[in-house]
Amino acid sequence: MAFDGPPEDRLAIRERLDAYGDAVMRKDVEAWIACWADDATWVIRGQTLVGLETIRSAWLKAMERYAFVGFYTAQAAVAITGDVALSQAHTLEFLVSHDGAERRQHGFYRDRLVRHGSAWLFAERAFDCLHPPSEPQPRSLP
């Protein structure tokens, strides 16, 4: 998959990735959940979470463990067809627990976004952890 589609849509999707990462770093659940479509699916750590309330609850529970989270994204590809986009992105996370223990994590997201009005929202995010290598390697979206 390469970078394909109207430049203004590719920029809007890049900005969605950035808004998502910013919300993670600020632990702002409202800004974070605003990145998702109402019927979204989040596939993470062997779980498939469906719907905003389920996704919100899982994220809040995960974020409780950390005093600090640094979350950085590099978009690897995006292909837009009409009101649907497939995107791939690498992430680097710096996680600091409340007792001061630190962990780094490099991951890979396979995303499907949908146009909602003038905004692009995540309809599906599927995460694979690349390092530490405790999870399967990434797969391409169909």
SULLIN-V381921 format. One record per residue. N is the residue number from 1. RES is the residue in one small letter. PHI is phi in whole degrees, 0 to 359 (* if undefined). OMEGA is omega in degrees with one decimal (* if undefined). NEAR is the number of other ideal C-beta (glycine too) atoms within 8 Angstrom. Layout:
N	RES	PHI	OMEGA	NEAR
N	RES	PHI	OMEGA	NEAR
This chain:
1	m	*	179.2	8
2	a	249	174.1	5
3	f	264	-174.5	7
4	d	218	178.4	7
5	g	131	-178.4	11
6	p	302	-178.1	6
7	p	305	-178.6	6
8	e	293	176.3	6
9	d	287	177.4	12
10	r	299	177.4	12
11	l	294	179.7	8
12	a	298	178.0	11
13	i	291	175.9	15
14	r	301	178.2	10
15	e	294	175.6	8
16	r	296	177.1	14
17	l	301	-179.9	12
18	d	293	179.1	9
19	a	296	177.8	11
20	y	300	-179.7	12
21	g	298	178.2	12
22	d	298	179.5	10
23	a	296	176.9	14
24	v	298	-176.8	10
25	m	296	178.6	9
26	r	270	-176.2	7
27	k	54	-178.3	8
28	d	261	-174.7	8
29	v	297	-178.4	11
30	e	291	177.8	6
31	a	293	-179.3	11
32	w	293	-177.0	11
33	i	291	177.4	11
34	a	292	177.9	8
35	c	279	-171.4	11
36	w	251	171.1	11
37	a	287	-176.4	9
38	d	304	-177.1	6
39	d	255	-174.0	7
40	a	295	174.8	15
41	t	234	176.6	10
42	w	238	179.1	13
43	v	255	-175.0	10
44	i	209	175.4	10
45	r	52	176.0	6
46	g	79	179.1	4
47	q	246	171.9	7
48	t	246	-178.0	6
49	l	255	-175.6	11
50	v	236	176.3	8
51	g	94	-174.5	9
52	l	300	-177.1	9
53	e	293	177.2	6
54	t	294	179.6	9
55	i	295	179.1	14
56	r	301	-177.7	10
57	s	299	179.4	8
58	a	296	-179.5	12
59	w	294	179.4	11
60	l	299	178.8	9
61	k	297	179.3	7
62	a	295	-176.3	7
63	m	290	177.6	10
64	e	302	-175.8	6
65	r	286	-169.5	6
66	y	241	172.9	10
67	a	279	-179.5	6
68	f	212	173.3	7
69	v	225	169.3	12
70	g	257	-173.7	9
71	f	227	-175.8	10
72	y	234	-175.0	8
73	t	234	171.3	12
74	a	237	180.0	8
75	q	289	-178.1	11
76	a	261	-178.2	7
77	a	192	172.2	10
78	v	205	176.7	15
79	a	226	-175.3	12
80	i	249	173.7	12
81	t	230	-178.9	6
82	g	63	-177.1	5
83	d	258	178.9	4
84	v	232	177.3	11
85	a	228	169.8	16
86	l	253	-174.9	13
87	s	222	173.7	15
88	q	229	-177.6	15
89	a	212	172.6	12
90	h	268	175.6	11
91	t	233	171.5	15
92	l	232	-178.1	11
93	e	240	171.3	12
94	f	248	-174.2	10
95	l	244	179.4	12
96	v	236	-180.0	11
97	s	283	-178.0	11
98	h	294	177.1	6
99	d	270	176.4	4
100	g	93	178.0	7
101	a	294	-177.4	6
102	e	247	178.1	8
103	r	213	172.2	8
104	r	250	178.4	9
105	q	215	174.6	11
106	h	251	-177.3	11
107	g	228	-178.0	11
108	f	221	176.9	13
109	y	255	168.7	14
110	r	249	-171.4	13
111	d	239	165.7	14
112	r	237	179.0	11
113	l	247	177.3	14
114	v	232	176.8	11
115	r	282	177.4	12
116	h	233	-171.5	7
117	g	67	178.6	4
118	s	263	-176.4	4
119	a	254	171.6	8
120	w	254	-178.2	11
121	l	236	177.1	12
122	f	286	172.6	13
123	a	268	176.2	11
124	e	209	171.6	10
125	r	233	177.6	12
126	a	240	-173.4	12
127	f	253	170.7	12
128	d	236	175.9	13
129	c	276	179.3	12
130	l	267	180.0	10
131	h	206	2.5	7
132	p	293	-171.9	5
133	p	283	-178.4	6
134	s	257	-177.7	4
135	e	228	179.6	7
136	p	300	176.5	5
137	q	290	-175.4	5
138	p	293	174.5	9
139	r	242	176.0	8
140	s	279	172.7	7
141	l	293	179.6	9
142	p	294	*	2
